[in-house]
Amino acid sequence: MFVLDDLLFRPLVGIVNALHSIALDELYDIESLEAQLKENQLLYELGERDEDEYRRRKERLEADLEVARDVHERLSSGRVEVKG
């Protein structure tokens, strides 16, 4: 029974781990967040975004960027995985 579980279950866990990593990588895209920060700054400098909106958006993007960097650090160190 255990051999059958190992043959059927382990490959499935490997696939789920890979999909999980890909999804986290897409969800927490550091380059995209950095580009949004630059765009926010540019729009503020051009006068198309007022200071309050600029600051709110900047704070939210910086917080999201911090989370994204943490997720990517965990992914690269192997600390994020699906337990089977």
PyMOL Python script that loads the backbone (N, CA, C, O; Angstrom):
from pymol import cmd

cmd.read_pdbstr("""\
ATOM      1  N   MET A   1       0.828  -1.198   0.000  1.00  0.00           N
ATOM      2  CA  MET A   1       0.000   0.000   0.000  1.00  0.00           C
ATOM      3  C   MET A   1       0.863   1.249   0.000  1.00  0.00           C
ATOM      4  O   MET A   1       0.576   2.194  -0.735  1.00  0.00           O
ATOM      5  N   PHE A   2       1.932   1.273   0.824  1.00  0.00           N
ATOM      6  CA  PHE A   2       2.787   2.452   0.911  1.00  0.00           C
ATOM      7  C   PHE A   2       3.549   2.695  -0.387  1.00  0.00           C
ATOM      8  O   PHE A   2       3.789   3.843  -0.759  1.00  0.00           O
ATOM      9  N   VAL A   3       3.925   1.634  -1.069  1.00  0.00           N
ATOM     10  CA  VAL A   3       4.620   1.769  -2.341  1.00  0.00           C
ATOM     11  C   VAL A   3       3.697   2.420  -3.362  1.00  0.00           C
ATOM     12  O   VAL A   3       4.114   3.297  -4.119  1.00  0.00           O
ATOM     13  N   LEU A   4       2.454   1.989  -3.376  1.00  0.00           N
ATOM     14  CA  LEU A   4       1.476   2.567  -4.292  1.00  0.00           C
ATOM     15  C   LEU A   4       1.252   4.045  -3.979  1.00  0.00           C
ATOM     16  O   LEU A   4       1.153   4.867  -4.891  1.00  0.00           O
ATOM     17  N   ASP A   5       1.173   4.380  -2.702  1.00  0.00           N
ATOM     18  CA  ASP A   5       1.033   5.781  -2.312  1.00  0.00           C
ATOM     19  C   ASP A   5       2.218   6.603  -2.790  1.00  0.00           C
ATOM     20  O   ASP A   5       2.048   7.704  -3.314  1.00  0.00           O
ATOM     21  N   ASP A   6       3.433   6.058  -2.604  1.00  0.00           N
ATOM     22  CA  ASP A   6       4.634   6.768  -3.031  1.00  0.00           C
ATOM     23  C   ASP A   6       4.651   6.962  -4.545  1.00  0.00           C
ATOM     24  O   ASP A   6       5.052   8.019  -5.031  1.00  0.00           O
ATOM     25  N   LEU A   7       4.225   5.963  -5.279  1.00  0.00           N
ATOM     26  CA  LEU A   7       4.236   6.057  -6.739  1.00  0.00           C
ATOM     27  C   LEU A   7       3.190   7.031  -7.274  1.00  0.00           C
ATOM     28  O   LEU A   7       3.424   7.694  -8.285  1.00  0.00           O
ATOM     29  N   LEU A   8       2.061   7.121  -6.619  1.00  0.00           N
ATOM     30  CA  LEU A   8       0.986   7.980  -7.094  1.00  0.00           C
ATOM     31  C   LEU A   8       0.982   9.367  -6.453  1.00  0.00           C
ATOM     32  O   LEU A   8       0.661  10.359  -7.108  1.00  0.00           O
ATOM     33  N   PHE A   9       1.332   9.427  -5.205  1.00  0.00           N
ATOM     34  CA  PHE A   9       1.172  10.675  -4.461  1.00  0.00           C
ATOM     35  C   PHE A   9       2.367  11.618  -4.598  1.00  0.00           C
ATOM     36  O   PHE A   9       2.182  12.826  -4.751  1.00  0.00           O
ATOM     37  N   ARG A  10       3.573  11.093  -4.546  1.00  0.00           N
ATOM     38  CA  ARG A  10       4.764  11.952  -4.600  1.00  0.00           C
ATOM     39  C   ARG A  10       4.854  12.767  -5.882  1.00  0.00           C
ATOM     40  O   ARG A  10       5.154  13.958  -5.801  1.00  0.00           O
ATOM     41  N   PRO A  11       4.612  12.196  -7.064  1.00  0.00           N
ATOM     42  CA  PRO A  11       4.654  13.031  -8.266  1.00  0.00           C
ATOM     43  C   PRO A  11       3.597  14.147  -8.234  1.00  0.00           C
ATOM     44  O   PRO A  11       3.841  15.252  -8.717  1.00  0.00           O
ATOM     45  N   LEU A  12       2.450  13.854  -7.673  1.00  0.00           N
ATOM     46  CA  LEU A  12       1.393  14.850  -7.564  1.00  0.00           C
ATOM     47  C   LEU A  12       1.833  16.005  -6.657  1.00  0.00           C
ATOM     48  O   LEU A  12       1.584  17.170  -6.967  1.00  0.00           O
ATOM     49  N   VAL A  13       2.479  15.682  -5.553  1.00  0.00           N
ATOM     50  CA  VAL A  13       2.969  16.715  -4.638  1.00  0.00           C
ATOM     51  C   VAL A  13       4.025  17.567  -5.341  1.00  0.00           C
ATOM     52  O   VAL A  13       4.052  18.785  -5.165  1.00  0.00           O
ATOM     53  N   GLY A  14       4.886  16.946  -6.127  1.00  0.00           N
ATOM     54  CA  GLY A  14       5.896  17.682  -6.875  1.00  0.00           C
ATOM     55  C   GLY A  14       5.278  18.658  -7.857  1.00  0.00           C
ATOM     56  O   GLY A  14       5.747  19.787  -7.997  1.00  0.00           O
ATOM     57  N   ILE A  15       4.240  18.230  -8.530  1.00  0.00           N
ATOM     58  CA  ILE A  15       3.538  19.095  -9.485  1.00  0.00           C
ATOM     59  C   ILE A  15       2.858  20.247  -8.752  1.00  0.00           C
ATOM     60  O   ILE A  15       2.919  21.394  -9.193  1.00  0.00           O
ATOM     61  N   VAL A  16       2.221  19.940  -7.648  1.00  0.00           N
ATOM     62  CA  VAL A  16       1.550  20.981  -6.862  1.00  0.00           C
ATOM     63  C   VAL A  16       2.571  21.989  -6.341  1.00  0.00           C
ATOM     64  O   VAL A  16       2.308  23.191  -6.364  1.00  0.00           O
ATOM     65  N   ASN A  17       3.720  21.529  -5.876  1.00  0.00           N
ATOM     66  CA  ASN A  17       4.773  22.436  -5.416  1.00  0.00           C
ATOM     67  C   ASN A  17       5.228  23.361  -6.539  1.00  0.00           C
ATOM     68  O   ASN A  17       5.406  24.560  -6.325  1.00  0.00           O
ATOM     69  N   ALA A  18       5.415  22.809  -7.730  1.00  0.00           N
ATOM     70  CA  ALA A  18       5.850  23.617  -8.874  1.00  0.00           C
ATOM     71  C   ALA A  18       4.791  24.654  -9.243  1.00  0.00           C
ATOM     72  O   ALA A  18       5.120  25.818  -9.474  1.00  0.00           O
ATOM     73  N   LEU A  19       3.536  24.248  -9.299  1.00  0.00           N
ATOM     74  CA  LEU A  19       2.452  25.180  -9.614  1.00  0.00           C
ATOM     75  C   LEU A  19       2.319  26.257  -8.541  1.00  0.00           C
ATOM     76  O   LEU A  19       2.060  27.420  -8.848  1.00  0.00           O
ATOM     77  N   HIS A  20       2.495  25.867  -7.302  1.00  0.00           N
ATOM     78  CA  HIS A  20       2.430  26.809  -6.185  1.00  0.00           C
ATOM     79  C   HIS A  20       3.527  27.869  -6.326  1.00  0.00           C
ATOM     80  O   HIS A  20       3.265  29.059  -6.149  1.00  0.00           O
ATOM     81  N   SER A  21       4.735  27.448  -6.640  1.00  0.00           N
ATOM     82  CA  SER A  21       5.850  28.378  -6.821  1.00  0.00           C
ATOM     83  C   SER A  21       5.605  29.326  -7.991  1.00  0.00           C
ATOM     84  O   SER A  21       5.874  30.523  -7.889  1.00  0.00           O
ATOM     85  N   ILE A  22       5.101  28.801  -9.091  1.00  0.00           N
ATOM     86  CA  ILE A  22       4.809  29.632 -10.264  1.00  0.00           C
ATOM     87  C   ILE A  22       3.729  30.657  -9.937  1.00  0.00           C
ATOM     88  O   ILE A  22       3.839  31.822 -10.320  1.00  0.00           O
ATOM     89  N   ALA A  23       2.701  30.230  -9.240  1.00  0.00           N
ATOM     90  CA  ALA A  23       1.615  31.142  -8.870  1.00  0.00           C
ATOM     91  C   ALA A  23       2.112  32.251  -7.957  1.00  0.00           C
ATOM     92  O   ALA A  23       1.755  33.414  -8.145  1.00  0.00           O
ATOM     93  N   LEU A  24       2.930  31.909  -6.973  1.00  0.00           N
ATOM     94  CA  LEU A  24       3.477  32.924  -6.072  1.00  0.00           C
ATOM     95  C   LEU A  24       4.380  33.888  -6.819  1.00  0.00           C
ATOM     96  O   LEU A  24       4.376  35.088  -6.544  1.00  0.00           O
ATOM     97  N   ASP A  25       5.151  33.369  -7.761  1.00  0.00           N
ATOM     98  CA  ASP A  25       6.033  34.216  -8.556  1.00  0.00           C
ATOM     99  C   ASP A  25       5.222  35.222  -9.376  1.00  0.00           C
ATOM    100  O   ASP A  25       5.599  36.389  -9.485  1.00  0.00           O
ATOM    101  N   GLU A  26       4.118  34.770  -9.945  1.00  0.00           N
ATOM    102  CA  GLU A  26       3.245  35.658 -10.718  1.00  0.00           C
ATOM    103  C   GLU A  26       2.519  36.655  -9.826  1.00  0.00           C
ATOM    104  O   GLU A  26       2.405  37.832 -10.167  1.00  0.00           O
ATOM    105  N   LEU A  27       2.040  36.194  -8.710  1.00  0.00           N
ATOM    106  CA  LEU A  27       1.260  37.037  -7.809  1.00  0.00           C
ATOM    107  C   LEU A  27       2.118  38.119  -7.168  1.00  0.00           C
ATOM    108  O   LEU A  27       1.653  39.238  -6.953  1.00  0.00           O
ATOM    109  N   TYR A  28       3.347  37.793  -6.868  1.00  0.00           N
ATOM    110  CA  TYR A  28       4.256  38.720  -6.195  1.00  0.00           C
ATOM    111  C   TYR A  28       5.381  39.104  -7.146  1.00  0.00           C
ATOM    112  O   TYR A  28       6.543  38.782  -6.899  1.00  0.00           O
ATOM    113  N   ASP A  29       5.038  39.794  -8.234  1.00  0.00           N
ATOM    114  CA  ASP A  29       5.975  40.194  -9.280  1.00  0.00           C
ATOM    115  C   ASP A  29       6.713  41.469  -8.858  1.00  0.00           C
ATOM    116  O   ASP A  29       6.148  42.561  -8.907  1.00  0.00           O
ATOM    117  N   ILE A  30       7.961  41.328  -8.450  1.00  0.00           N
ATOM    118  CA  ILE A  30       8.762  42.446  -7.954  1.00  0.00           C
ATOM    119  C   ILE A  30       8.967  43.504  -9.032  1.00  0.00           C
ATOM    120  O   ILE A  30       8.845  44.698  -8.760  1.00  0.00           O
ATOM    121  N   GLU A  31       9.274  43.078 -10.246  1.00  0.00           N
ATOM    122  CA  GLU A  31       9.522  44.032 -11.333  1.00  0.00           C
ATOM    123  C   GLU A  31       8.287  44.876 -11.620  1.00  0.00           C
ATOM    124  O   GLU A  31       8.398  46.078 -11.859  1.00  0.00           O
ATOM    125  N   SER A  32       7.138  44.268 -11.600  1.00  0.00           N
ATOM    126  CA  SER A  32       5.897  44.991 -11.838  1.00  0.00           C
ATOM    127  C   SER A  32       5.641  46.027 -10.742  1.00  0.00           C
ATOM    128  O   SER A  32       5.248  47.158 -11.030  1.00  0.00           O
ATOM    129  N   LEU A  33       5.862  45.640  -9.501  1.00  0.00           N
ATOM    130  CA  LEU A  33       5.659  46.569  -8.390  1.00  0.00           C
ATOM    131  C   LEU A  33       6.642  47.735  -8.459  1.00  0.00           C
ATOM    132  O   LEU A  33       6.270  48.876  -8.185  1.00  0.00           O
ATOM    133  N   GLU A  34       7.889  47.457  -8.821  1.00  0.00           N
ATOM    134  CA  GLU A  34       8.872  48.532  -8.965  1.00  0.00           C
ATOM    135  C   GLU A  34       8.479  49.479 -10.097  1.00  0.00           C
ATOM    136  O   GLU A  34       8.642  50.693  -9.976  1.00  0.00           O
ATOM    137  N   ALA A  35       7.962  48.929 -11.197  1.00  0.00           N
ATOM    138  CA  ALA A  35       7.506  49.756 -12.314  1.00  0.00           C
ATOM    139  C   ALA A  35       6.322  50.624 -11.893  1.00  0.00           C
ATOM    140  O   ALA A  35       6.229  51.786 -12.290  1.00  0.00           O
ATOM    141  N   GLN A  36       5.422  50.066 -11.093  1.00  0.00           N
ATOM    142  CA  GLN A  36       4.276  50.840 -10.611  1.00  0.00           C
ATOM    143  C   GLN A  36       4.720  51.973  -9.686  1.00  0.00           C
ATOM    144  O   GLN A  36       4.136  53.056  -9.707  1.00  0.00           O
ATOM    145  N   LEU A  37       5.746  51.726  -8.880  1.00  0.00           N
ATOM    146  CA  LEU A  37       6.298  52.783  -8.023  1.00  0.00           C
ATOM    147  C   LEU A  37       6.872  53.918  -8.873  1.00  0.00           C
ATOM    148  O   LEU A  37       6.648  55.091  -8.577  1.00  0.00           O
ATOM    149  N   LYS A  38       7.609  53.571  -9.926  1.00  0.00           N
ATOM    150  CA  LYS A  38       8.176  54.578 -10.820  1.00  0.00           C
ATOM    151  C   LYS A  38       7.080  55.364 -11.536  1.00  0.00           C
ATOM    152  O   LYS A  38       7.162  56.585 -11.675  1.00  0.00           O
ATOM    153  N   GLU A  39       6.054  54.645 -11.988  1.00  0.00           N
ATOM    154  CA  GLU A  39       4.933  55.302 -12.664  1.00  0.00           C
ATOM    155  C   GLU A  39       4.233  56.261 -11.711  1.00  0.00           C
ATOM    156  O   GLU A  39       3.887  57.377 -12.100  1.00  0.00           O
ATOM    157  N   ASN A  40       4.023  55.846 -10.486  1.00  0.00           N
ATOM    158  CA  ASN A  40       3.388  56.690  -9.485  1.00  0.00           C
ATOM    159  C   ASN A  40       4.197  57.976  -9.276  1.00  0.00           C
ATOM    160  O   ASN A  40       3.633  59.068  -9.218  1.00  0.00           O
ATOM    161  N   GLN A  41       5.507  57.837  -9.166  1.00  0.00           N
ATOM    162  CA  GLN A  41       6.397  58.985  -8.991  1.00  0.00           C
ATOM    163  C   GLN A  41       6.314  59.927 -10.195  1.00  0.00           C
ATOM    164  O   GLN A  41       6.224  61.145 -10.041  1.00  0.00           O
ATOM    165  N   LEU A  42       6.347  59.347 -11.385  1.00  0.00           N
ATOM    166  CA  LEU A  42       6.289  60.147 -12.608  1.00  0.00           C
ATOM    167  C   LEU A  42       4.974  60.907 -12.719  1.00  0.00           C
ATOM    168  O   LEU A  42       4.967  62.092 -13.052  1.00  0.00           O
ATOM    169  N   LEU A  43       3.866  60.234 -12.442  1.00  0.00           N
ATOM    170  CA  LEU A  43       2.562  60.891 -12.509  1.00  0.00           C
ATOM    171  C   LEU A  43       2.468  62.032 -11.498  1.00  0.00           C
ATOM    172  O   LEU A  43       1.861  63.066 -11.779  1.00  0.00           O
ATOM    173  N   TYR A  44       3.058  61.846 -10.346  1.00  0.00           N
ATOM    174  CA  TYR A  44       3.078  62.909  -9.333  1.00  0.00           C
ATOM    175  C   TYR A  44       3.921  64.084  -9.813  1.00  0.00           C
ATOM    176  O   TYR A  44       3.513  65.239  -9.692  1.00  0.00           O
ATOM    177  N   GLU A  45       5.090  63.788 -10.355  1.00  0.00           N
ATOM    178  CA  GLU A  45       5.973  64.848 -10.839  1.00  0.00           C
ATOM    179  C   GLU A  45       5.366  65.614 -12.014  1.00  0.00           C
ATOM    180  O   GLU A  45       5.619  66.809 -12.170  1.00  0.00           O
ATOM    181  N   LEU A  46       4.579  64.945 -12.831  1.00  0.00           N
ATOM    182  CA  LEU A  46       3.920  65.595 -13.969  1.00  0.00           C
ATOM    183  C   LEU A  46       2.653  66.343 -13.549  1.00  0.00           C
ATOM    184  O   LEU A  46       2.046  67.049 -14.354  1.00  0.00           O
ATOM    185  N   GLY A  47       2.262  66.185 -12.295  1.00  0.00           N
ATOM    186  CA  GLY A  47       1.078  66.874 -11.795  1.00  0.00           C
ATOM    187  C   GLY A  47      -0.229  66.175 -12.099  1.00  0.00           C
ATOM    188  O   GLY A  47      -1.301  66.758 -11.935  1.00  0.00           O
ATOM    189  N   GLU A  48      -0.151  64.937 -12.539  1.00  0.00           N
ATOM    190  CA  GLU A  48      -1.359  64.185 -12.869  1.00  0.00           C
ATOM    191  C   GLU A  48      -1.903  63.414 -11.663  1.00  0.00           C
ATOM    192  O   GLU A  48      -2.972  62.808 -11.732  1.00  0.00           O
ATOM    193  N   ARG A  49      -1.166  63.445 -10.579  1.00  0.00           N
ATOM    194  CA  ARG A  49      -1.593  62.763  -9.358  1.00  0.00           C
ATOM    195  C   ARG A  49      -1.311  63.706  -8.189  1.00  0.00           C
ATOM    196  O   ARG A  49      -0.203  64.225  -8.047  1.00  0.00           O
ATOM    197  N   ASP A  50      -2.339  63.919  -7.349  1.00  0.00           N
ATOM    198  CA  ASP A  50      -2.121  64.826  -6.212  1.00  0.00           C
ATOM    199  C   ASP A  50      -1.287  64.144  -5.133  1.00  0.00           C
ATOM    200  O   ASP A  50      -1.097  62.927  -5.151  1.00  0.00           O
ATOM    201  N   GLU A  51      -0.794  64.945  -4.197  1.00  0.00           N
ATOM    202  CA  GLU A  51       0.157  64.443  -3.205  1.00  0.00           C
ATOM    203  C   GLU A  51      -0.448  63.376  -2.299  1.00  0.00           C
ATOM    204  O   GLU A  51       0.219  62.391  -1.983  1.00  0.00           O
ATOM    205  N   ASP A  52      -1.681  63.551  -1.880  1.00  0.00           N
ATOM    206  CA  ASP A  52      -2.312  62.547  -1.007  1.00  0.00           C
ATOM    207  C   ASP A  52      -2.435  61.197  -1.703  1.00  0.00           C
ATOM    208  O   ASP A  52      -2.099  60.161  -1.130  1.00  0.00           O
ATOM    209  N   GLU A  53      -2.918  61.218  -2.942  1.00  0.00           N
ATOM    210  CA  GLU A  53      -3.063  59.976  -3.697  1.00  0.00           C
ATOM    211  C   GLU A  53      -1.688  59.341  -3.942  1.00  0.00           C
ATOM    212  O   GLU A  53      -1.523  58.126  -3.837  1.00  0.00           O
ATOM    213  N   TYR A  54      -0.713  60.183  -4.269  1.00  0.00           N
ATOM    214  CA  TYR A  54       0.656  59.701  -4.498  1.00  0.00           C
ATOM    215  C   TYR A  54       1.196  58.992  -3.255  1.00  0.00           C
ATOM    216  O   TYR A  54       1.734  57.889  -3.350  1.00  0.00           O
ATOM    217  N   ARG A  55       1.052  59.623  -2.102  1.00  0.00           N
ATOM    218  CA  ARG A  55       1.583  59.043  -0.859  1.00  0.00           C
ATOM    219  C   ARG A  55       0.856  57.751  -0.475  1.00  0.00           C
ATOM    220  O   ARG A  55       1.494  56.784  -0.058  1.00  0.00           O
ATOM    221  N   ARG A  56      -0.468  57.728  -0.613  1.00  0.00           N
ATOM    222  CA  ARG A  56      -1.234  56.505  -0.302  1.00  0.00           C
ATOM    223  C   ARG A  56      -0.794  55.351  -1.199  1.00  0.00           C
ATOM    224  O   ARG A  56      -0.538  54.240  -0.734  1.00  0.00           O
ATOM    225  N   ARG A  57      -0.715  55.642  -2.490  1.00  0.00           N
ATOM    226  CA  ARG A  57      -0.333  54.599  -3.442  1.00  0.00           C
ATOM    227  C   ARG A  57       1.105  54.144  -3.194  1.00  0.00           C
ATOM    228  O   ARG A  57       1.399  52.951  -3.264  1.00  0.00           O
ATOM    229  N   LYS A  58       1.996  55.086  -2.908  1.00  0.00           N
ATOM    230  CA  LYS A  58       3.390  54.746  -2.655  1.00  0.00           C
ATOM    231  C   LYS A  58       3.511  53.840  -1.425  1.00  0.00           C
ATOM    232  O   LYS A  58       4.238  52.847  -1.456  1.00  0.00           O
ATOM    233  N   GLU A  59       2.812  54.175  -0.361  1.00  0.00           N
ATOM    234  CA  GLU A  59       2.867  53.353   0.853  1.00  0.00           C
ATOM    235  C   GLU A  59       2.354  51.942   0.592  1.00  0.00           C
ATOM    236  O   GLU A  59       2.944  50.963   1.049  1.00  0.00           O
ATOM    237  N   ARG A  60       1.241  51.845  -0.153  1.00  0.00           N
ATOM    238  CA  ARG A  60       0.682  50.525  -0.454  1.00  0.00           C
ATOM    239  C   ARG A  60       1.631  49.714  -1.339  1.00  0.00           C
ATOM    240  O   ARG A  60       1.846  48.526  -1.097  1.00  0.00           O
ATOM    241  N   LEU A  61       2.196  50.356  -2.361  1.00  0.00           N
ATOM    242  CA  LEU A  61       3.112  49.651  -3.257  1.00  0.00           C
ATOM    243  C   LEU A  61       4.389  49.218  -2.529  1.00  0.00           C
ATOM    244  O   LEU A  61       4.903  48.126  -2.770  1.00  0.00           O
ATOM    245  N   GLU A  62       4.895  50.071  -1.646  1.00  0.00           N
ATOM    246  CA  GLU A  62       6.093  49.698  -0.892  1.00  0.00           C
ATOM    247  C   GLU A  62       5.811  48.524   0.045  1.00  0.00           C
ATOM    248  O   GLU A  62       6.657  47.645   0.214  1.00  0.00           O
ATOM    249  N   ALA A  63       4.642  48.508   0.645  1.00  0.00           N
ATOM    250  CA  ALA A  63       4.267  47.376   1.508  1.00  0.00           C
ATOM    251  C   ALA A  63       4.135  46.104   0.674  1.00  0.00           C
ATOM    252  O   ALA A  63       4.612  45.044   1.076  1.00  0.00           O
ATOM    253  N   ASP A  64       3.489  46.209  -0.486  1.00  0.00           N
ATOM    254  CA  ASP A  64       3.352  45.054  -1.375  1.00  0.00           C
ATOM    255  C   ASP A  64       4.721  44.561  -1.843  1.00  0.00           C
ATOM    256  O   ASP A  64       4.955  43.357  -1.942  1.00  0.00           O
ATOM    257  N   LEU A  65       5.621  45.500  -2.129  1.00  0.00           N
ATOM    258  CA  LEU A  65       6.961  45.147  -2.578  1.00  0.00           C
ATOM    259  C   LEU A  65       7.732  44.413  -1.481  1.00  0.00           C
ATOM    260  O   LEU A  65       8.465  43.466  -1.764  1.00  0.00           O
ATOM    261  N   GLU A  66       7.572  44.841  -0.257  1.00  0.00           N
ATOM    262  CA  GLU A  66       8.229  44.172   0.868  1.00  0.00           C
ATOM    263  C   GLU A  66       7.728  42.730   1.005  1.00  0.00           C
ATOM    264  O   GLU A  66       8.515  41.807   1.217  1.00  0.00           O
ATOM    265  N   VAL A  67       6.424  42.552   0.882  1.00  0.00           N
ATOM    266  CA  VAL A  67       5.846  41.199   0.953  1.00  0.00           C
ATOM    267  C   VAL A  67       6.361  40.356  -0.208  1.00  0.00           C
ATOM    268  O   VAL A  67       6.717  39.192  -0.023  1.00  0.00           O
ATOM    269  N   ALA A  68       6.400  40.941  -1.401  1.00  0.00           N
ATOM    270  CA  ALA A  68       6.864  40.211  -2.581  1.00  0.00           C
ATOM    271  C   ALA A  68       8.311  39.768  -2.414  1.00  0.00           C
ATOM    272  O   ALA A  68       8.657  38.634  -2.747  1.00  0.00           O
ATOM    273  N   ARG A  69       9.145  40.644  -1.905  1.00  0.00           N
ATOM    274  CA  ARG A  69      10.551  40.282  -1.695  1.00  0.00           C
ATOM    275  C   ARG A  69      10.676  39.159  -0.661  1.00  0.00           C
ATOM    276  O   ARG A  69      11.506  38.263  -0.811  1.00  0.00           O
ATOM    277  N   ASP A  70       9.859  39.211   0.375  1.00  0.00           N
ATOM    278  CA  ASP A  70       9.875  38.155   1.389  1.00  0.00           C
ATOM    279  C   ASP A  70       9.448  36.820   0.777  1.00  0.00           C
ATOM    280  O   ASP A  70      10.065  35.786   1.037  1.00  0.00           O
ATOM    281  N   VAL A  71       8.403  36.848  -0.026  1.00  0.00           N
ATOM    282  CA  VAL A  71       7.930  35.614  -0.674  1.00  0.00           C
ATOM    283  C   VAL A  71       9.013  35.050  -1.583  1.00  0.00           C
ATOM    284  O   VAL A  71       9.273  33.847  -1.562  1.00  0.00           O
ATOM    285  N   HIS A  72       9.648  35.905  -2.379  1.00  0.00           N
ATOM    286  CA  HIS A  72      10.695  35.430  -3.282  1.00  0.00           C
ATOM    287  C   HIS A  72      11.901  34.894  -2.510  1.00  0.00           C
ATOM    288  O   HIS A  72      12.536  33.930  -2.939  1.00  0.00           O
ATOM    289  N   GLU A  73      12.212  35.513  -1.381  1.00  0.00           N
ATOM    290  CA  GLU A  73      13.309  35.011  -0.545  1.00  0.00           C
ATOM    291  C   GLU A  73      12.969  33.622  -0.019  1.00  0.00           C
ATOM    292  O   GLU A  73      13.812  32.725  -0.011  1.00  0.00           O
ATOM    293  N   ARG A  74      11.732  33.457   0.416  1.00  0.00           N
ATOM    294  CA  ARG A  74      11.313  32.139   0.914  1.00  0.00           C
ATOM    295  C   ARG A  74      11.310  31.101  -0.198  1.00  0.00           C
ATOM    296  O   ARG A  74      11.693  29.951   0.020  1.00  0.00           O
ATOM    297  N   LEU A  75      10.876  31.505  -1.394  1.00  0.00           N
ATOM    298  CA  LEU A  75      10.874  30.576  -2.523  1.00  0.00           C
ATOM    299  C   LEU A  75      12.294  30.140  -2.870  1.00  0.00           C
ATOM    300  O   LEU A  75      12.551  28.958  -3.097  1.00  0.00           O
ATOM    301  N   SER A  76      13.213  31.104  -2.908  1.00  0.00           N
ATOM    302  CA  SER A  76      14.581  30.767  -3.294  1.00  0.00           C
ATOM    303  C   SER A  76      15.295  29.935  -2.234  1.00  0.00           C
ATOM    304  O   SER A  76      16.209  29.174  -2.553  1.00  0.00           O
ATOM    305  N   SER A  77      14.884  30.076  -0.985  1.00  0.00           N
ATOM    306  CA  SER A  77      15.509  29.289   0.076  1.00  0.00           C
ATOM    307  C   SER A  77      14.818  27.939   0.268  1.00  0.00           C
ATOM    308  O   SER A  77      15.297  27.092   1.021  1.00  0.00           O
ATOM    309  N   GLY A  78      13.692  27.745  -0.417  1.00  0.00           N
ATOM    310  CA  GLY A  78      12.972  26.481  -0.312  1.00  0.00           C
ATOM    311  C   GLY A  78      12.095  26.382   0.919  1.00  0.00           C
ATOM    312  O   GLY A  78      11.661  25.286   1.276  1.00  0.00           O
ATOM    313  N   ARG A  79      11.825  27.492   1.575  1.00  0.00           N
ATOM    314  CA  ARG A  79      11.024  27.456   2.802  1.00  0.00           C
ATOM    315  C   ARG A  79       9.522  27.447   2.534  1.00  0.00           C
ATOM    316  O   ARG A  79       8.733  27.262   3.461  1.00  0.00           O
ATOM    317  N   VAL A  80       9.115  27.645   1.281  1.00  0.00           N
ATOM    318  CA  VAL A  80       7.689  27.619   0.947  1.00  0.00           C
ATOM    319  C   VAL A  80       7.447  26.364   0.124  1.00  0.00           C
ATOM    320  O   VAL A  80       8.032  26.183  -0.944  1.00  0.00           O
ATOM    321  N   GLU A  81       6.579  25.500   0.634  1.00  0.00           N
ATOM    322  CA  GLU A  81       6.243  24.286  -0.097  1.00  0.00           C
ATOM    323  C   GLU A  81       4.895  23.761   0.361  1.00  0.00           C
ATOM    324  O   GLU A  81       4.406  24.096   1.439  1.00  0.00           O
ATOM    325  N   VAL A  82       4.320  22.945  -0.470  1.00  0.00           N
ATOM    326  CA  VAL A  82       3.051  22.308  -0.143  1.00  0.00           C
ATOM    327  C   VAL A  82       3.364  21.009   0.559  1.00  0.00           C
ATOM    328  O   VAL A  82       4.111  20.179   0.040  1.00  0.00           O
ATOM    329  N   LYS A  83       2.797  20.827   1.740  1.00  0.00           N
ATOM    330  CA  LYS A  83       3.047  19.602   2.502  1.00  0.00           C
ATOM    331  C   LYS A  83       2.078  18.515   2.067  1.00  0.00           C
ATOM    332  O   LYS A  83       0.888  18.767   1.879  1.00  0.00           O
ATOM    333  N   GLY A  84       2.590  17.323   1.911  1.00  0.00           N
ATOM    334  CA  GLY A  84       1.754  16.222   1.472  1.00  0.00           C
ATOM    335  C   GLY A  84       1.462  15.227   2.542  1.00  0.00           C
ATOM    336  O   GLY A  84       0.762  14.244   2.296  1.00  0.00           O
TER     337      GLY A  84
END
""", "prot")
cmd.dss("prot")
cmd.show_as("cartoon", "prot")
cmd.util.cbc("prot")
cmd.orient("prot")
